[in-house]
Every structure is written in structure tokens, then in C-alpha cells.
């Protein structure tokens, strides 16, 4: 199920942002036994670079990512670590 969930997350983010770079890491195993993860919801780290984030502050960027994945929270995704940048910011 985790592989399918990762692909769903990837597809949603690609559709929402057309990113120039996207990395998704499943950190769920590191949180085994965590109360929020007991029902099978995962912990993920997302690193995404897209023009959609240009000129936005970090909180606004995170809100956009959460909006793209909203229906997966909290049943499939328990926690997200988000690093969202615009091209050329690093």
C-alpha cells in the first residue's frame, strides 16, 4: 500500500504544481508505534521545487501542498515534512 500511496502523492503534486524537482521520502517506519500512525497513516518528507511557490512565504507554500493532498489527511497521511521552493532559490 505504501508504494501506491507514494505514487498517489506524486501524481497529486505533479498535477497541482508541475514541479521542476520533486522528491518524496516515506518516513513511516521511523514512526512505528506513534499514535497517529497506528491506523496506517504515513509520515512523508516532501521536497518540491515549482514556479507556483515564487513570491510566497513558507506558510503559504505549505498550505498549497496541504490543499493538494487534503483528502488524504489524516487517514492516509498523518504527517508531512515540506521543503517547498521556487526554481533558483537555492
C-alpha positions as CSV (number, residue, x, y, z in Angstrom):
1,X,0.0,0.0,0.0
2,X,2.8,2.4,0.7
3,X,4.1,2.3,-2.9
4,X,0.6,3.1,-4.2
5,X,0.3,5.9,-1.6
6,X,3.6,7.4,-2.7
7,X,2.5,7.3,-6.3
8,X,-0.8,9.0,-5.4
9,X,1.0,11.7,-3.6
10,X,3.4,12.1,-6.5
11,X,0.6,12.3,-9.0
12,X,-1.3,14.9,-7.0
13,X,1.7,17.1,-6.6
14,X,2.7,16.8,-10.3
15,X,-0.9,17.7,-11.3
16,X,-1.1,20.7,-8.9
17,X,2.3,22.2,-9.4
18,X,4.2,20.8,-12.4
19,X,7.3,20.8,-10.3
20,X,10.8,21.1,-11.8
21,X,12.0,18.8,-9.0
22,X,10.1,16.5,-6.6
23,X,11.4,14.0,-4.0
24,X,9.1,12.1,-1.6
25,X,10.5,10.1,1.2
26,X,8.4,7.7,3.2
27,X,9.5,8.0,6.9
28,X,6.7,5.9,8.2
29,X,8.9,3.1,9.5
30,X,10.8,5.7,11.7
31,X,7.4,6.4,13.4
32,X,6.1,2.9,14.0
33,X,4.0,2.8,17.2
34,X,3.4,6.6,17.0
35,X,-0.3,7.2,18.0
36,X,-1.2,8.8,14.7
37,X,0.5,6.1,12.6
38,X,-1.3,3.2,14.3
39,X,-4.2,3.3,11.9
40,X,-1.9,3.0,8.9
41,X,-1.5,6.7,8.1
42,X,2.1,7.5,7.0
43,X,4.8,10.1,7.6
44,X,6.3,11.7,4.5
45,X,9.0,14.2,3.7
46,X,8.4,16.2,0.5
47,X,11.0,18.3,-1.3
48,X,9.4,20.2,-4.1
49,X,10.5,23.0,-6.4
50,X,7.9,24.7,-8.6
51,X,7.1,28.1,-10.1
52,X,3.8,28.2,-8.1
53,X,5.8,28.9,-5.0
54,X,7.6,32.0,-6.4
55,X,7.0,35.1,-4.2
56,X,5.2,33.1,-1.4
57,X,6.2,32.8,2.2
58,X,6.8,29.3,3.6
59,X,3.4,29.1,5.3
60,X,1.6,29.8,2.0
61,X,3.7,27.3,0.2
62,X,2.9,24.6,2.8
63,X,-0.8,25.5,2.6
64,X,-0.8,24.9,-1.1
65,X,0.8,21.5,-0.6
66,X,-1.7,20.5,2.1
67,X,-4.5,21.7,-0.1
68,X,-3.3,19.4,-2.9
69,X,-3.3,16.4,-0.5
70,X,-6.3,17.4,1.7
71,X,-8.5,14.4,1.1
72,X,-5.6,12.1,2.1
73,X,-5.3,13.7,5.5
74,X,-5.4,12.3,8.2
75,X,-6.5,8.8,7.1
76,X,-3.6,8.1,4.7
77,X,-1.1,10.9,5.6
78,X,-0.5,11.5,9.3
79,X,2.4,13.9,9.0
80,X,4.3,15.8,6.3
81,X,7.7,17.5,6.3
82,X,7.6,20.0,3.5
83,X,10.5,21.8,1.8
84,X,8.9,23.9,-0.9
85,X,11.0,26.3,-3.1
86,X,10.8,28.2,-6.3
87,X,13.3,27.5,-9.1
88,X,16.6,29.3,-8.5
89,X,16.1,30.0,-4.8
90,X,19.0,27.7,-3.7
